[in-house]
Amino acid sequence: MLDLAPITRHLRAKAGSHLLVAAIHHLKVFEELSKEPLSIEELQQRLHLKERPAMVLFPALCAMNLLDYGAEGKLQLTETGKYLTSASPVNLIGYAGLEKEDTGVIQMTEWLRNDGPAAGNKGLSYVKDEDAPSPMDDPDAARFFTMALAGRAKYLSPVVAGKISKHKGVLLDVAAGTGYYSYEWLVANPSSRAIVFDRPEVLKVAAELLNEFCSNKLEEGNLLKERVTFLPGDMLQDELPAADILLAASLFHDWPTETCEKLAIKFAHALKPGGEFWVHDAFLNDRLDGPLAITDYSAMLFLATKGRAYSRKEYRSWFSQAGLIPQMENISTLMDYGLISAVKPG
């Protein structure tokens, strides 16, 4: 199956470019490291950055081969990165400065400094605060965003469904969006059922897409529809139904670390003993130094959500904290995504 990653990589590269110019001209990352190597915590403190923007910025600069980790694990300039410092008589600071007043660079700088927009009501996010209404309860916003992601989900879902365990029982697809992952999994698991869990307005779109998905399947399509339950709710607040398999596809990257930890515990609680927890997402290297395609994606997520890209190591720590047994297999899908899983002790 053709991998469409080149398309998404080009779309996401703009955010990485803005990140680089912000680092050079507004945050002065390279000037700071030209003085001495620094640990992540030390550099974060000197730049006055919170955890999330630091973990978007530093891995990206490493992925660009402008920073790397020295023998003591401290961040340092690479030979290439030195050409972005005033200490180098020949440098590209001025060349990068051609873009320093670009509106995208200015926005990225503001969000890095404030871990989001300086004004709390500024900007657009498709995820909710724990104590505020969800933007996805607006019918127009829910339809626009769900349909915008439909092409990606439709393309990836057959691959994902083919690599998740075959299992009799119930699949719980949390924040399911289009529902495509559930529909394809049900095709591969004809004796199982799926619960598609999301906001009510999103589920209206998902139901339409299920009808379309089943339209060419005749009797098989009607039987598949009977095995799907659309369950409206708020995963941050509502109790989740029990499941044999729980799927979180492109979910955790919308949320800050503390919310991810809480969600992992909640999802683990919903699993039956012996149940499996599957995550489909784009993962940073465990060393937090790339890959470039994922750090660009993380920069894009940073401007649109409350989260960022995370490493498999970070996910597995959440699994363990939630009482699950992380499985160490890393399964690639397409478009720079992959699968990891954990099992609830039986």
Rosetta blueprint (number, residue, H / E / L):
1 M L
2 L L
3 D L
4 L L
5 A H
6 P H
7 I H
8 T H
9 R H
10 H H
11 L H
12 R H
13 A H
14 K H
15 A H
16 G H
17 S H
18 H H
19 L H
20 L H
21 V H
22 A H
23 A H
24 I H
25 H H
26 H H
27 L L
28 K L
29 V H
30 F H
31 E H
32 E H
33 L H
34 S H
35 K H
36 E L
37 P L
38 L E
39 S L
40 I H
41 E H
42 E H
43 L H
44 Q H
45 Q H
46 R H
47 L H
48 H L
49 L L
50 K L
51 E H
52 R H
53 P H
54 A H
55 M H
56 V H
57 L H
58 F H
59 P H
60 A H
61 L H
62 C H
63 A H
64 M L
65 N L
66 L L
67 L E
68 D E
69 Y E
70 G L
71 A L
72 E L
73 G L
74 K L
75 L E
76 Q E
77 L E
78 T L
79 E L
80 T L
81 G H
82 K H
83 Y H
84 L H
85 T L
86 S L
87 A L
88 S L
89 P L
90 V L
91 N L
92 L L
93 I H
94 G H
95 Y H
96 A H
97 G H
98 L H
99 E H
100 K L
101 E L
102 D L
103 T H
104 G H
105 V H
106 I H
107 Q H
108 M H
109 T H
110 E H
111 W H
112 L H
113 R H
114 N H
115 D L
116 G L
117 P L
118 A L
119 A L
120 G L
121 N L
122 K L
123 G L
124 L L
125 S L
126 Y L
127 V L
128 K L
129 D L
130 E L
131 D L
132 A L
133 P L
134 S L
135 P H
136 M H
137 D H
138 D L
139 P H
140 D H
141 A H
142 A H
143 R H
144 F H
145 F H
146 T H
147 M H
148 A H
149 L L
150 A H
151 G H
152 R H
153 A H
154 K H
155 Y H
156 L H
157 S H
158 P H
159 V H
160 V H
161 A H
162 G H
163 K H
164 I L
165 S L
166 K L
167 H L
168 K L
169 G L
170 V E
171 L E
172 L E
173 D E
174 V E
175 A L
176 A L
177 G L
178 T L
179 G L
180 Y H
181 Y H
182 S H
183 Y H
184 E H
185 W H
186 L H
187 V H
188 A H
189 N L
190 P L
191 S L
192 S L
193 R E
194 A E
195 I E
196 V E
197 F E
198 D E
199 R L
200 P H
201 E H
202 V H
203 L H
204 K H
205 V H
206 A H
207 A H
208 E H
209 L H
210 L H
211 N H
212 E H
213 F H
214 C H
215 S L
216 N L
217 K L
218 L H
219 E H
220 E H
221 G H
222 N H
223 L H
224 L H
225 K H
226 E H
227 R L
228 V E
229 T E
230 F E
231 L E
232 P E
233 G L
234 D L
235 M L
236 L L
237 Q L
238 D L
239 E L
240 L L
241 P L
242 A L
243 A E
244 D E
245 I E
246 L E
247 L E
248 A E
249 A E
250 S L
251 L L
252 F H
253 H H
254 D H
255 W L
256 P L
257 T H
258 E H
259 T H
260 C H
261 E H
262 K H
263 L H
264 A H
265 I H
266 K H
267 F H
268 A H
269 H H
270 A H
271 L E
272 K E
273 P E
274 G E
275 G E
276 E E
277 F E
278 W E
279 V E
280 H E
281 D E
282 A L
283 F E
284 L E
285 N L
286 D L
287 R L
288 L L
289 D L
290 G L
291 P L
292 L H
293 A H
294 I H
295 T H
296 D H
297 Y H
298 S H
299 A H
300 M H
301 L H
302 F H
303 L H
304 A H
305 T L
306 K L
307 G L
308 R L
309 A L
310 Y E
311 S E
312 R H
313 K H
314 E H
315 Y H
316 R H
317 S H
318 W H
319 F H
320 S H
321 Q H
322 A L
323 G L
324 L L
325 I E
326 P E
327 Q E
328 M E
329 E E
330 N E
331 I E
332 S E
333 T L
334 L L
335 M L
336 D L
337 Y L
338 G E
339 L E
340 I E
341 S E
342 A E
343 V E
344 K L
345 P L
346 G L
